[in-house]
Amino acid sequence: MTGTAPDPGTAAAPPQRVGSDSRTTPGMVCAHHHLYSALARGMPAPPRTPTGFLEILELIWWRLDQALDLDIIEWSAKLGALEALESGTTAIIDHHESPNAIEGSLDVIAGACAEVGVRVDCAYGVTDRHGSAGARAGLVENDRFLRAGGRGHVGVHAAFTCSDETLEAAAGLAADHGTGVHIHVSEGTADLEAGYRLEQLARDDWLVVHAVHLDRDLPGTIVHNPRSNMNNRVGYARPAGRSNLVALGTDGIGAAMLDEFRVAYIRHREDDVTATPETAWSWLEAGWRLFPEALDDTVVWSYDRMDPWSLAFTTGVRPLEVVVGGETVLRDGRPTRVDAEEIRAKAAEAAARLFAKLEEMP
Ligand SMILES: [Zn+2]
């Protein structure tokens, strides 16, 4: 089933906000995740302290992604999917990069999520960082996965690490598959030219992630990742000022969307004291335009006032039961399809192997 992502411009309006007496919602959607980073917490310190966003990429993330192999990816994705389920998130839009293990990586992620019982939309982040052959291999992996019926987008790392030819090829491949491109856009000042370079390529079904320093309007859904943006000190994206549909992602820092909603609200409020939680809640609801299947899922929460004003100031709300596609996948807060302790233990083993590889890197 290729091209299942609806055009956000024409999709049905989101459902009415869940009532203030209800403890049940549809499944939450994380509109931008990196499941491969689930094992990164506690990783060895980088060779030196990064002093800006580009160095955070170079010294942390671009070293980590080179150390990934399919086994590490599998346990990272299983842990990330488990933690999503334990947070009431039933649908993840993932963006993946593993330059030394590209072929088959999207199948590994899709399989891990299916095993846990979480929906996933996969993309391989194409880049010319490792030469044009690397970019080609990334395009091939997106094409292979989509052609085989996987749910996904065509991933691109970011315009500033891609040639014009690669950007055009990714846009064309996505159009051929009836889906959009999932791309980081102007996350930091290293990517200031993204608006100019993508203006003729972007379409309504693209996922335009971050848009912190985007200097013009682009079509597509903007995915706002407030906690990640603060962690990387890239600046405030001011998504409320955009005319695009805005959805919320975590950029790999878990998949607890109620947490991300709270951070999104409080960051908005810090910028504009007239901001209300309803705006950040609308960004959360936009996830259902991107992943409408999650509307069929139900989450019963530990709290009976699942409305934006109550949740903005109530921490620690957790799911008690989660039903995905008619199957109860979380009961009494515990997964039914997998053994959470086993996943955590195997993920810890994979993390130890990953950290050892990082220690050996120059
Ligand atoms: Zn990201």
Residues whose N, C-alpha, C, O or C-beta is under 5 A from the ligand:
A	BS01	ZN	D251
